[in-house]
Every structure is written in structure tokens, then in C-alpha cells.
Amino acid sequence: MSPQLILLSAILLPGSGQVWNGQPFRGLIFVFFILLFGALTLVTAAPETSLVGKLSGGLFIWALSIPEAYRTARLRQALRLQTAPRP
């Protein structure tokens, strides 16, 4: 799968980029921490905090997972191209 499609997948659904990269456990770990930190900031945020502020912990982890999935996909693609038989 192309790195661009994996990037799009990671943007739309947290953890799916890692799953497409063949790392389902890593994707599950990202989803777990997105939910954990999202819930933690939701509970600890002040009542007048905006929804984005209340979910900022989960959004931060999600934002970290996106470039990680893309970078891994690009590395995997480069390795495939290097090991591909040449005519």
C-alpha cells in the first residue's frame, strides 16, 4: 500500500495506519493511549475549557501517530524497492 494512502488512513481513523503497515499491536496501543489520555484530559479539564481542550491529550497522541505511520510506510516502501529484483 502506498505511503499516501496509509497517511490518509491514519488521519481518518486512529491506529489504522499502523495496522496497514503490518503493526496491528502498535495500532492498538496507539488507540488505547488516545482513549486513555483523551479521557484523562476530559475528566481533569476545567468546566469552561473547550471540547478541543478537554480532548487535547487524545488528540495529541493521535497527532503523533499520523507521521509515525507515514514514516514507517515510506521506510517499508524504500526497503521493498531496494530488495526488488532488477531486470
PDB file of N, CA, C and O in Angstrom:
ATOM      1  N   MET A   1       0.852  -1.175   0.000  1.00  0.00           N
ATOM      2  CA  MET A   1       0.000   0.000   0.000  1.00  0.00           C
ATOM      3  C   MET A   1       0.897   1.239   0.000  1.00  0.00           C
ATOM      4  O   MET A   1       1.955   1.251   0.630  1.00  0.00           O
ATOM      5  N   SER A   2       0.472   2.254  -0.697  1.00  0.00           N
ATOM      6  CA  SER A   2       1.310   3.446  -0.824  1.00  0.00           C
ATOM      7  C   SER A   2       1.328   4.246   0.482  1.00  0.00           C
ATOM      8  O   SER A   2       0.354   4.233   1.234  1.00  0.00           O
ATOM      9  N   PRO A   3       2.424   4.932   0.743  1.00  0.00           N
ATOM     10  CA  PRO A   3       2.512   5.751   1.957  1.00  0.00           C
ATOM     11  C   PRO A   3       1.436   6.832   2.029  1.00  0.00           C
ATOM     12  O   PRO A   3       0.987   7.187   3.119  1.00  0.00           O
ATOM     13  N   GLN A   4       1.023   7.356   0.881  1.00  0.00           N
ATOM     14  CA  GLN A   4      -0.007   8.395   0.883  1.00  0.00           C
ATOM     15  C   GLN A   4      -1.356   7.836   1.344  1.00  0.00           C
ATOM     16  O   GLN A   4      -2.089   8.507   2.071  1.00  0.00           O
ATOM     17  N   LEU A   5      -1.682   6.623   0.929  1.00  0.00           N
ATOM     18  CA  LEU A   5      -2.935   6.010   1.378  1.00  0.00           C
ATOM     19  C   LEU A   5      -2.880   5.670   2.862  1.00  0.00           C
ATOM     20  O   LEU A   5      -3.878   5.792   3.572  1.00  0.00           O
ATOM     21  N   ILE A   6      -1.725   5.250   3.318  1.00  0.00           N
ATOM     22  CA  ILE A   6      -1.569   4.970   4.745  1.00  0.00           C
ATOM     23  C   ILE A   6      -1.681   6.261   5.545  1.00  0.00           C
ATOM     24  O   ILE A   6      -2.268   6.273   6.627  1.00  0.00           O
ATOM     25  N   LEU A   7      -1.128   7.335   5.025  1.00  0.00           N
ATOM     26  CA  LEU A   7      -1.259   8.639   5.680  1.00  0.00           C
ATOM     27  C   LEU A   7      -2.727   9.043   5.779  1.00  0.00           C
ATOM     28  O   LEU A   7      -3.186   9.470   6.838  1.00  0.00           O
ATOM     29  N   LEU A   8      -3.453   8.910   4.691  1.00  0.00           N
ATOM     30  CA  LEU A   8      -4.878   9.245   4.695  1.00  0.00           C
ATOM     31  C   LEU A   8      -5.641   8.370   5.689  1.00  0.00           C
ATOM     32  O   LEU A   8      -6.509   8.852   6.416  1.00  0.00           O
ATOM     33  N   SER A   9      -5.314   7.106   5.709  1.00  0.00           N
ATOM     34  CA  SER A   9      -5.955   6.181   6.645  1.00  0.00           C
ATOM     35  C   SER A   9      -5.672   6.578   8.091  1.00  0.00           C
ATOM     36  O   SER A   9      -6.571   6.555   8.932  1.00  0.00           O
ATOM     37  N   ALA A  10      -4.427   6.941   8.378  1.00  0.00           N
ATOM     38  CA  ALA A  10      -4.053   7.336   9.741  1.00  0.00           C
ATOM     39  C   ALA A  10      -4.744   8.627  10.160  1.00  0.00           C
ATOM     40  O   ALA A  10      -5.056   8.814  11.336  1.00  0.00           O
ATOM     41  N   ILE A  11      -4.983   9.512   9.207  1.00  0.00           N
ATOM     42  CA  ILE A  11      -5.679  10.761   9.519  1.00  0.00           C
ATOM     43  C   ILE A  11      -7.150  10.489   9.819  1.00  0.00           C
ATOM     44  O   ILE A  11      -7.717  11.071  10.744  1.00  0.00           O
ATOM     45  N   LEU A  12      -7.759   9.612   9.045  1.00  0.00           N
ATOM     46  CA  LEU A  12      -9.191   9.361   9.195  1.00  0.00           C
ATOM     47  C   LEU A  12      -9.542   8.458  10.371  1.00  0.00           C
ATOM     48  O   LEU A  12     -10.568   8.654  11.021  1.00  0.00           O
ATOM     49  N   LEU A  13      -8.698   7.474  10.644  1.00  0.00           N
ATOM     50  CA  LEU A  13      -9.009   6.511  11.700  1.00  0.00           C
ATOM     51  C   LEU A  13      -7.747   6.227  12.512  1.00  0.00           C
ATOM     52  O   LEU A  13      -6.806   5.623  11.997  1.00  0.00           O
ATOM     53  N   PRO A  14      -7.718   6.648  13.752  1.00  0.00           N
ATOM     54  CA  PRO A  14      -6.514   6.472  14.569  1.00  0.00           C
ATOM     55  C   PRO A  14      -6.086   5.006  14.663  1.00  0.00           C
ATOM     56  O   PRO A  14      -6.909   4.121  14.902  1.00  0.00           O
ATOM     57  N   GLY A  15      -4.807   4.768  14.475  1.00  0.00           N
ATOM     58  CA  GLY A  15      -4.256   3.425  14.582  1.00  0.00           C
ATOM     59  C   GLY A  15      -4.319   2.611  13.309  1.00  0.00           C
ATOM     60  O   GLY A  15      -3.636   1.594  13.193  1.00  0.00           O
ATOM     61  N   SER A  16      -5.124   3.035  12.353  1.00  0.00           N
ATOM     62  CA  SER A  16      -5.271   2.235  11.135  1.00  0.00           C
ATOM     63  C   SER A  16      -4.024   2.289  10.258  1.00  0.00           C
ATOM     64  O   SER A  16      -3.740   1.338   9.530  1.00  0.00           O
ATOM     65  N   GLY A  17      -3.287   3.376  10.319  1.00  0.00           N
ATOM     66  CA  GLY A  17      -2.042   3.449   9.553  1.00  0.00           C
ATOM     67  C   GLY A  17      -1.046   2.399  10.010  1.00  0.00           C
ATOM     68  O   GLY A  17      -0.356   1.786   9.196  1.00  0.00           O
ATOM     69  N   GLN A  18      -0.977   2.198  11.310  1.00  0.00           N
ATOM     70  CA  GLN A  18      -0.084   1.177  11.846  1.00  0.00           C
ATOM     71  C   GLN A  18      -0.564  -0.220  11.443  1.00  0.00           C
ATOM     72  O   GLN A  18       0.248  -1.097  11.146  1.00  0.00           O
ATOM     73  N   VAL A  19      -1.870  -0.419  11.434  1.00  0.00           N
ATOM     74  CA  VAL A  19      -2.414  -1.721  11.033  1.00  0.00           C
ATOM     75  C   VAL A  19      -2.068  -1.999   9.576  1.00  0.00           C
ATOM     76  O   VAL A  19      -1.646  -3.106   9.243  1.00  0.00           O
ATOM     77  N   TRP A  20      -2.241  -1.011   8.708  1.00  0.00           N
ATOM     78  CA  TRP A  20      -1.900  -1.181   7.293  1.00  0.00           C
ATOM     79  C   TRP A  20      -0.411  -1.416   7.099  1.00  0.00           C
ATOM     80  O   TRP A  20      -0.003  -2.042   6.121  1.00  0.00           O
ATOM     81  N   ASN A  21       0.397  -0.920   8.017  1.00  0.00           N
ATOM     82  CA  ASN A  21       1.841  -1.137   7.944  1.00  0.00           C
ATOM     83  C   ASN A  21       2.247  -2.510   8.467  1.00  0.00           C
ATOM     84  O   ASN A  21       3.434  -2.835   8.501  1.00  0.00           O
ATOM     85  N   GLY A  22       1.284  -3.305   8.869  1.00  0.00           N
ATOM     86  CA  GLY A  22       1.594  -4.630   9.389  1.00  0.00           C
ATOM     87  C   GLY A  22       1.953  -4.624  10.860  1.00  0.00           C
ATOM     88  O   GLY A  22       2.606  -5.547  11.346  1.00  0.00           O
ATOM     89  N   GLN A  23       1.529  -3.582  11.577  1.00  0.00           N
ATOM     90  CA  GLN A  23       1.804  -3.462  13.005  1.00  0.00           C
ATOM     91  C   GLN A  23       0.490  -3.303  13.779  1.00  0.00           C
ATOM     92  O   GLN A  23       0.248  -2.253  14.374  1.00  0.00           O
ATOM     93  N   PRO A  24      -0.357  -4.337  13.776  1.00  0.00           N
ATOM     94  CA  PRO A  24      -1.663  -4.181  14.424  1.00  0.00           C
ATOM     95  C   PRO A  24      -1.572  -3.937  15.931  1.00  0.00           C
ATOM     96  O   PRO A  24      -2.379  -3.189  16.482  1.00  0.00           O
ATOM     97  N   PHE A  25      -0.609  -4.553  16.596  1.00  0.00           N
ATOM     98  CA  PHE A  25      -0.482  -4.335  18.036  1.00  0.00           C
ATOM     99  C   PHE A  25      -0.102  -2.889  18.329  1.00  0.00           C
ATOM    100  O   PHE A  25      -0.599  -2.293  19.284  1.00  0.00           O
ATOM    101  N   ARG A  26       0.775  -2.330  17.512  1.00  0.00           N
ATOM    102  CA  ARG A  26       1.171  -0.931  17.683  1.00  0.00           C
ATOM    103  C   ARG A  26      -0.030  -0.005  17.461  1.00  0.00           C
ATOM    104  O   ARG A  26      -0.205   0.977  18.183  1.00  0.00           O
ATOM    105  N   GLY A  27      -0.846  -0.322  16.470  1.00  0.00           N
ATOM    106  CA  GLY A  27      -2.059   0.457  16.235  1.00  0.00           C
ATOM    107  C   GLY A  27      -3.009   0.392  17.414  1.00  0.00           C
ATOM    108  O   GLY A  27      -3.614   1.395  17.792  1.00  0.00           O
ATOM    109  N   LEU A  28      -3.137  -0.791  17.993  1.00  0.00           N
ATOM    110  CA  LEU A  28      -3.998  -0.959  19.163  1.00  0.00           C
ATOM    111  C   LEU A  28      -3.463  -0.172  20.356  1.00  0.00           C
ATOM    112  O   LEU A  28      -4.235   0.412  21.117  1.00  0.00           O
ATOM    113  N   ILE A  29      -2.158  -0.159  20.513  1.00  0.00           N
ATOM    114  CA  ILE A  29      -1.542   0.613  21.600  1.00  0.00           C
ATOM    115  C   ILE A  29      -1.820   2.105  21.410  1.00  0.00           C
ATOM    116  O   ILE A  29      -2.145   2.804  22.370  1.00  0.00           O
ATOM    117  N   PHE A  30      -1.692   2.589  20.177  1.00  0.00           N
ATOM    118  CA  PHE A  30      -1.994   3.999  19.919  1.00  0.00           C
ATOM    119  C   PHE A  30      -3.449   4.308  20.258  1.00  0.00           C
ATOM    120  O   PHE A  30      -3.730   5.323  20.896  1.00  0.00           O
ATOM    121  N   VAL A  31      -4.371   3.451  19.843  1.00  0.00           N
ATOM    122  CA  VAL A  31      -5.790   3.685  20.138  1.00  0.00           C
ATOM    123  C   VAL A  31      -6.021   3.682  21.644  1.00  0.00           C
ATOM    124  O   VAL A  31      -6.773   4.510  22.158  1.00  0.00           O
ATOM    125  N   PHE A  32      -5.383   2.760  22.352  1.00  0.00           N
ATOM    126  CA  PHE A  32      -5.527   2.699  23.805  1.00  0.00           C
ATOM    127  C   PHE A  32      -5.086   4.016  24.451  1.00  0.00           C
ATOM    128  O   PHE A  32      -5.794   4.566  25.294  1.00  0.00           O
ATOM    129  N   PHE A  33      -3.919   4.515  24.051  1.00  0.00           N
ATOM    130  CA  PHE A  33      -3.420   5.744  24.662  1.00  0.00           C
ATOM    131  C   PHE A  33      -4.200   6.980  24.212  1.00  0.00           C
ATOM    132  O   PHE A  33      -4.310   7.947  24.965  1.00  0.00           O
ATOM    133  N   ILE A  34      -4.734   6.957  23.008  1.00  0.00           N
ATOM    134  CA  ILE A  34      -5.605   8.056  22.568  1.00  0.00           C
ATOM    135  C   ILE A  34      -6.827   8.127  23.476  1.00  0.00           C
ATOM    136  O   ILE A  34      -7.205   9.199  23.949  1.00  0.00           O
ATOM    137  N   LEU A  35      -7.437   6.971  23.710  1.00  0.00           N
ATOM    138  CA  LEU A  35      -8.618   6.935  24.581  1.00  0.00           C
ATOM    139  C   LEU A  35      -8.258   7.272  26.026  1.00  0.00           C
ATOM    140  O   LEU A  35      -8.986   8.003  26.698  1.00  0.00           O
ATOM    141  N   LEU A  36      -7.143   6.741  26.497  1.00  0.00           N
ATOM    142  CA  LEU A  36      -6.729   6.989  27.877  1.00  0.00           C
ATOM    143  C   LEU A  36      -6.458   8.472  28.127  1.00  0.00           C
ATOM    144  O   LEU A  36      -6.997   9.055  29.068  1.00  0.00           O
ATOM    145  N   PHE A  37      -5.629   9.078  27.288  1.00  0.00           N
ATOM    146  CA  PHE A  37      -5.294  10.483  27.500  1.00  0.00           C
ATOM    147  C   PHE A  37      -6.463  11.404  27.166  1.00  0.00           C
ATOM    148  O   PHE A  37      -6.610  12.465  27.773  1.00  0.00           O
ATOM    149  N   GLY A  38      -7.292  11.007  26.208  1.00  0.00           N
ATOM    150  CA  GLY A  38      -8.495  11.786  25.930  1.00  0.00           C
ATOM    151  C   GLY A  38      -9.427  11.795  27.125  1.00  0.00           C
ATOM    152  O   GLY A  38      -9.961  12.841  27.496  1.00  0.00           O
ATOM    153  N   ALA A  39      -9.626  10.630  27.731  1.00  0.00           N
ATOM    154  CA  ALA A  39     -10.486  10.543  28.916  1.00  0.00           C
ATOM    155  C   ALA A  39      -9.864  11.276  30.102  1.00  0.00           C
ATOM    156  O   ALA A  39     -10.563  11.933  30.873  1.00  0.00           O
ATOM    157  N   LEU A  40      -8.556  11.157  30.239  1.00  0.00           N
ATOM    158  CA  LEU A  40      -7.870  11.816  31.354  1.00  0.00           C
ATOM    159  C   LEU A  40      -8.005  13.336  31.272  1.00  0.00           C
ATOM    160  O   LEU A  40      -8.304  13.990  32.271  1.00  0.00           O
ATOM    161  N   THR A  41      -7.787  13.888  30.097  1.00  0.00           N
ATOM    162  CA  THR A  41      -7.919  15.341  29.975  1.00  0.00           C
ATOM    163  C   THR A  41      -9.379  15.775  30.034  1.00  0.00           C
ATOM    164  O   THR A  41      -9.675  16.883  30.483  1.00  0.00           O
ATOM    165  N   LEU A  42     -10.285  14.924  29.592  1.00  0.00           N
ATOM    166  CA  LEU A  42     -11.708  15.246  29.684  1.00  0.00           C
ATOM    167  C   LEU A  42     -12.141  15.368  31.142  1.00  0.00           C
ATOM    168  O   LEU A  42     -12.907  16.262  31.502  1.00  0.00           O
ATOM    169  N   VAL A  43     -11.645  14.467  31.967  1.00  0.00           N
ATOM    170  CA  VAL A  43     -12.022  14.455  33.381  1.00  0.00           C
ATOM    171  C   VAL A  43     -11.332  15.571  34.161  1.00  0.00           C
ATOM    172  O   VAL A  43     -11.928  16.153  35.068  1.00  0.00           O
ATOM    173  N   THR A  44     -10.093  15.869  33.817  1.00  0.00           N
ATOM    174  CA  THR A  44      -9.329  16.830  34.618  1.00  0.00           C
ATOM    175  C   THR A  44      -9.426  18.274  34.122  1.00  0.00           C
ATOM    176  O   THR A  44      -9.005  19.190  34.829  1.00  0.00           O
ATOM    177  N   ALA A  45      -9.961  18.494  32.946  1.00  0.00           N
ATOM    178  CA  ALA A  45     -10.047  19.860  32.410  1.00  0.00           C
ATOM    179  C   ALA A  45     -11.100  20.665  33.166  1.00  0.00           C
ATOM    180  O   ALA A  45     -12.081  20.123  33.674  1.00  0.00           O
ATOM    181  N   ALA A  46     -10.870  21.943  33.222  1.00  0.00           N
ATOM    182  CA  ALA A  46     -11.824  22.845  33.872  1.00  0.00           C
ATOM    183  C   ALA A  46     -13.139  22.858  33.088  1.00  0.00           C
ATOM    184  O   ALA A  46     -13.133  22.648  31.875  1.00  0.00           O
ATOM    185  N   PRO A  47     -14.250  23.098  33.756  1.00  0.00           N
ATOM    186  CA  PRO A  47     -15.553  23.078  33.075  1.00  0.00           C
ATOM    187  C   PRO A  47     -15.673  24.075  31.924  1.00  0.00           C
ATOM    188  O   PRO A  47     -16.386  23.815  30.955  1.00  0.00           O
ATOM    189  N   GLU A  48     -14.994  25.197  32.017  1.00  0.00           N
ATOM    190  CA  GLU A  48     -15.112  26.207  30.958  1.00  0.00           C
ATOM    191  C   GLU A  48     -14.184  25.942  29.771  1.00  0.00           C
ATOM    192  O   GLU A  48     -14.174  26.713  28.811  1.00  0.00           O
ATOM    193  N   THR A  49     -13.412  24.868  29.828  1.00  0.00           N
ATOM    194  CA  THR A  49     -12.492  24.525  28.741  1.00  0.00           C
ATOM    195  C   THR A  49     -13.283  24.043  27.528  1.00  0.00           C
ATOM    196  O   THR A  49     -14.298  23.360  27.665  1.00  0.00           O
ATOM    197  N   SER A  50     -12.804  24.407  26.344  1.00  0.00           N
ATOM    198  CA  SER A  50     -13.483  23.986  25.115  1.00  0.00           C
ATOM    199  C   SER A  50     -13.366  22.473  24.933  1.00  0.00           C
ATOM    200  O   SER A  50     -12.569  21.817  25.605  1.00  0.00           O
ATOM    201  N   LEU A  51     -14.160  21.934  24.029  1.00  0.00           N
ATOM    202  CA  LEU A  51     -14.139  20.495  23.772  1.00  0.00           C
ATOM    203  C   LEU A  51     -12.768  20.050  23.270  1.00  0.00           C
ATOM    204  O   LEU A  51     -12.278  18.989  23.655  1.00  0.00           O
ATOM    205  N   VAL A  52     -12.157  20.851  22.421  1.00  0.00           N
ATOM    206  CA  VAL A  52     -10.819  20.517  21.924  1.00  0.00           C
ATOM    207  C   VAL A  52      -9.829  20.476  23.085  1.00  0.00           C
ATOM    208  O   VAL A  52      -8.977  19.589  23.146  1.00  0.00           O
ATOM    209  N   GLY A  53      -9.937  21.415  23.985  1.00  0.00           N
ATOM    210  CA  GLY A  53      -9.072  21.427  25.158  1.00  0.00           C
ATOM    211  C   GLY A  53      -9.306  20.225  26.055  1.00  0.00           C
ATOM    212  O   GLY A  53      -8.367  19.669  26.625  1.00  0.00           O
ATOM    213  N   LYS A  54     -10.564  19.830  26.175  1.00  0.00           N
ATOM    214  CA  LYS A  54     -10.885  18.681  27.017  1.00  0.00           C
ATOM    215  C   LYS A  54     -10.392  17.366  26.423  1.00  0.00           C
ATOM    216  O   LYS A  54     -10.140  16.409  27.155  1.00  0.00           O
ATOM    217  N   LEU A  55     -10.255  17.315  25.123  1.00  0.00           N
ATOM    218  CA  LEU A  55      -9.796  16.091  24.465  1.00  0.00           C
ATOM    219  C   LEU A  55      -8.356  16.200  23.972  1.00  0.00           C
ATOM    220  O   LEU A  55      -7.893  15.346  23.217  1.00  0.00           O
ATOM    221  N   SER A  56      -7.658  17.232  24.390  1.00  0.00           N
ATOM    222  CA  SER A  56      -6.330  17.513  23.837  1.00  0.00           C
ATOM    223  C   SER A  56      -5.319  16.393  24.064  1.00  0.00           C
ATOM    224  O   SER A  56      -4.436  16.195  23.229  1.00  0.00           O
ATOM    225  N   GLY A  57      -5.421  15.671  25.146  1.00  0.00           N
ATOM    226  CA  GLY A  57      -4.489  14.569  25.383  1.00  0.00           C
ATOM    227  C   GLY A  57      -4.605  13.501  24.310  1.00  0.00           C
ATOM    228  O   GLY A  57      -3.599  13.051  23.762  1.00  0.00           O
ATOM    229  N   GLY A  58      -5.826  13.099  24.012  1.00  0.00           N
ATOM    230  CA  GLY A  58      -6.044  12.103  22.966  1.00  0.00           C
ATOM    231  C   GLY A  58      -5.699  12.628  21.589  1.00  0.00           C
ATOM    232  O   GLY A  58      -5.132  11.909  20.766  1.00  0.00           O
ATOM    233  N   LEU A  59      -6.039  13.880  21.336  1.00  0.00           N
ATOM    234  CA  LEU A  59      -5.716  14.474  20.036  1.00  0.00           C
ATOM    235  C   LEU A  59      -4.207  14.568  19.828  1.00  0.00           C
ATOM    236  O   LEU A  59      -3.716  14.418  18.709  1.00  0.00           O
ATOM    237  N   PHE A  60      -3.478  14.816  20.912  1.00  0.00           N
ATOM    238  CA  PHE A  60      -2.020  14.894  20.821  1.00  0.00           C
ATOM    239  C   PHE A  60      -1.426  13.542  20.429  1.00  0.00           C
ATOM    240  O   PHE A  60      -0.560  13.474  19.558  1.00  0.00           O
ATOM    241  N   ILE A  61      -1.884  12.479  21.063  1.00  0.00           N
ATOM    242  CA  ILE A  61      -1.379  11.144  20.733  1.00  0.00           C
ATOM    243  C   ILE A  61      -1.768  10.779  19.301  1.00  0.00           C
ATOM    244  O   ILE A  61      -0.971  10.187  18.573  1.00  0.00           O
ATOM    245  N   TRP A  62      -2.980  11.127  18.899  1.00  0.00           N
ATOM    246  CA  TRP A  62      -3.412  10.873  17.526  1.00  0.00           C
ATOM    247  C   TRP A  62      -2.495  11.606  16.549  1.00  0.00           C
ATOM    248  O   TRP A  62      -2.083  11.049  15.532  1.00  0.00           O
ATOM    249  N   ALA A  63      -2.184  12.859  16.868  1.00  0.00           N
ATOM    250  CA  ALA A  63      -1.297  13.642  16.002  1.00  0.00           C
ATOM    251  C   ALA A  63       0.096  13.016  15.924  1.00  0.00           C
ATOM    252  O   ALA A  63       0.748  13.098  14.883  1.00  0.00           O
ATOM    253  N   LEU A  64       0.552  12.400  16.995  1.00  0.00           N
ATOM    254  CA  LEU A  64       1.851  11.724  16.964  1.00  0.00           C
ATOM    255  C   LEU A  64       1.807  10.457  16.113  1.00  0.00           C
ATOM    256  O   LEU A  64       2.804  10.093  15.490  1.00  0.00           O
ATOM    257  N   SER A  65       0.673   9.793  16.084  1.00  0.00           N
ATOM    258  CA  SER A  65       0.576   8.527  15.353  1.00  0.00           C
ATOM    259  C   SER A  65       0.549   8.724  13.837  1.00  0.00           C
ATOM    260  O   SER A  65       0.932   7.820  13.093  1.00  0.00           O
ATOM    261  N   ILE A  66       0.111   9.872  13.378  1.00  0.00           N
ATOM    262  CA  ILE A  66      -0.022  10.103  11.934  1.00  0.00           C
ATOM    263  C   ILE A  66       1.335  10.130  11.227  1.00  0.00           C
ATOM    264  O   ILE A  66       1.533   9.355  10.292  1.00  0.00           O
ATOM    265  N   PRO A  67       2.280  10.988  11.633  1.00  0.00           N
ATOM    266  CA  PRO A  67       3.573  10.963  10.933  1.00  0.00           C
ATOM    267  C   PRO A  67       4.347   9.666  11.164  1.00  0.00           C
ATOM    268  O   PRO A  67       5.145   9.259  10.319  1.00  0.00           O
ATOM    269  N   GLU A  68       4.114   9.020  12.297  1.00  0.00           N
ATOM    270  CA  GLU A  68       4.793   7.755  12.567  1.00  0.00           C
ATOM    271  C   GLU A  68       4.348   6.695  11.560  1.00  0.00           C
ATOM    272  O   GLU A  68       5.175   5.940  11.049  1.00  0.00           O
ATOM    273  N   ALA A  69       3.062   6.636  11.277  1.00  0.00           N
ATOM    274  CA  ALA A  69       2.551   5.671  10.299  1.00  0.00           C
ATOM    275  C   ALA A  69       3.094   5.982   8.903  1.00  0.00           C
ATOM    276  O   ALA A  69       3.486   5.075   8.170  1.00  0.00           O
ATOM    277  N   TYR A  70       3.114   7.244   8.547  1.00  0.00           N
ATOM    278  CA  TYR A  70       3.606   7.644   7.222  1.00  0.00           C
ATOM    279  C   TYR A  70       5.098   7.352   7.079  1.00  0.00           C
ATOM    280  O   TYR A  70       5.539   6.836   6.052  1.00  0.00           O
ATOM    281  N   ARG A  71       5.861   7.680   8.100  1.00  0.00           N
ATOM    282  CA  ARG A  71       7.310   7.440   8.065  1.00  0.00           C
ATOM    283  C   ARG A  71       7.604   5.946   7.932  1.00  0.00           C
ATOM    284  O   ARG A  71       8.475   5.548   7.158  1.00  0.00           O
ATOM    285  N   THR A  72       6.887   5.132   8.676  1.00  0.00           N
ATOM    286  CA  THR A  72       7.083   3.689   8.594  1.00  0.00           C
ATOM    287  C   THR A  72       6.717   3.170   7.207  1.00  0.00           C
ATOM    288  O   THR A  72       7.410   2.312   6.662  1.00  0.00           O
ATOM    289  N   ALA A  73       5.640   3.682   6.641  1.00  0.00           N
ATOM    290  CA  ALA A  73       5.228   3.257   5.299  1.00  0.00           C
ATOM    291  C   ALA A  73       6.280   3.634   4.260  1.00  0.00           C
ATOM    292  O   ALA A  73       6.571   2.854   3.354  1.00  0.00           O
ATOM    293  N   ARG A  74       6.842   4.822   4.394  1.00  0.00           N
ATOM    294  CA  ARG A  74       7.892   5.234   3.444  1.00  0.00           C
ATOM    295  C   ARG A  74       9.132   4.364   3.583  1.00  0.00           C
ATOM    296  O   ARG A  74       9.743   3.994   2.581  1.00  0.00           O
ATOM    297  N   LEU A  75       9.509   4.035   4.806  1.00  0.00           N
ATOM    298  CA  LEU A  75      10.670   3.162   5.009  1.00  0.00           C
ATOM    299  C   LEU A  75      10.419   1.771   4.442  1.00  0.00           C
ATOM    300  O   LEU A  75      11.297   1.183   3.810  1.00  0.00           O
ATOM    301  N   ARG A  76       9.227   1.254   4.669  1.00  0.00           N
ATOM    302  CA  ARG A  76       8.890  -0.073   4.141  1.00  0.00           C
ATOM    303  C   ARG A  76       8.890  -0.064   2.615  1.00  0.00           C
ATOM    304  O   ARG A  76       9.340  -1.022   1.986  1.00  0.00           O
ATOM    305  N   GLN A  77       8.388   1.014   2.023  1.00  0.00           N
ATOM    306  CA  GLN A  77       8.377   1.122   0.570  1.00  0.00           C
ATOM    307  C   GLN A  77       9.807   1.199   0.028  1.00  0.00           C
ATOM    308  O   GLN A  77      10.121   0.569  -0.982  1.00  0.00           O
ATOM    309  N   ALA A  78      10.661   1.957   0.684  1.00  0.00           N
ATOM    310  CA  ALA A  78      12.056   2.071   0.245  1.00  0.00           C
ATOM    311  C   ALA A  78      12.763   0.722   0.334  1.00  0.00           C
ATOM    312  O   ALA A  78      13.547   0.370  -0.547  1.00  0.00           O
ATOM    313  N   LEU A  79      12.490  -0.024   1.386  1.00  0.00           N
ATOM    314  CA  LEU A  79      13.094  -1.352   1.517  1.00  0.00           C
ATOM    315  C   LEU A  79      12.594  -2.297   0.435  1.00  0.00           C
ATOM    316  O   LEU A  79      13.363  -3.091  -0.107  1.00  0.00           O
ATOM    317  N   ARG A  80      11.302  -2.211   0.120  1.00  0.00           N
ATOM    318  CA  ARG A  80      10.755  -3.055  -0.951  1.00  0.00           C
ATOM    319  C   ARG A  80      11.411  -2.720  -2.284  1.00  0.00           C
ATOM    320  O   ARG A  80      11.722  -3.615  -3.070  1.00  0.00           O
ATOM    321  N   LEU A  81      11.619  -1.437  -2.536  1.00  0.00           N
ATOM    322  CA  LEU A  81      12.227  -1.031  -3.804  1.00  0.00           C
ATOM    323  C   LEU A  81      13.692  -1.459  -3.883  1.00  0.00           C
ATOM    324  O   LEU A  81      14.182  -1.802  -4.960  1.00  0.00           O
ATOM    325  N   GLN A  82      14.387  -1.441  -2.755  1.00  0.00           N
ATOM    326  CA  GLN A  82      15.793  -1.849  -2.744  1.00  0.00           C
ATOM    327  C   GLN A  82      15.950  -3.347  -2.938  1.00  0.00           C
ATOM    328  O   GLN A  82      16.896  -3.797  -3.585  1.00  0.00           O
ATOM    329  N   THR A  83      15.032  -4.115  -2.383  1.00  0.00           N
ATOM    330  CA  THR A  83      15.159  -5.571  -2.452  1.00  0.00           C
ATOM    331  C   THR A  83      14.454  -6.168  -3.661  1.00  0.00           C
ATOM    332  O   THR A  83      14.541  -7.375  -3.889  1.00  0.00           O
ATOM    333  N   ALA A  84      13.760  -5.350  -4.436  1.00  0.00           N
ATOM    334  CA  ALA A  84      13.069  -5.859  -5.623  1.00  0.00           C
ATOM    335  C   ALA A  84      14.099  -6.288  -6.664  1.00  0.00           C
ATOM    336  O   ALA A  84      15.106  -5.610  -6.868  1.00  0.00           O
ATOM    337  N   PRO A  85      13.841  -7.408  -7.316  1.00  0.00           N
ATOM    338  CA  PRO A  85      14.788  -7.859  -8.349  1.00  0.00           C
ATOM    339  C   PRO A  85      14.804  -6.885  -9.524  1.00  0.00           C
ATOM    340  O   PRO A  85      13.768  -6.376  -9.953  1.00  0.00           O
ATOM    341  N   ARG A  86      15.984  -6.648 -10.017  1.00  0.00           N
ATOM    342  CA  ARG A  86      16.136  -5.720 -11.146  1.00  0.00           C
ATOM    343  C   ARG A  86      16.234  -6.517 -12.436  1.00  0.00           C
ATOM    344  O   ARG A  86      16.846  -7.584 -12.477  1.00  0.00           O
ATOM    345  N   PRO A  87      15.626  -5.988 -13.485  1.00  0.00           N
ATOM    346  CA  PRO A  87      15.659  -6.722 -14.772  1.00  0.00           C
ATOM    347  C   PRO A  87      17.013  -6.684 -15.443  1.00  0.00           C
ATOM    348  O   PRO A  87      17.183  -7.254 -16.521  1.00  0.00           O
TER     349      PRO A  87
END
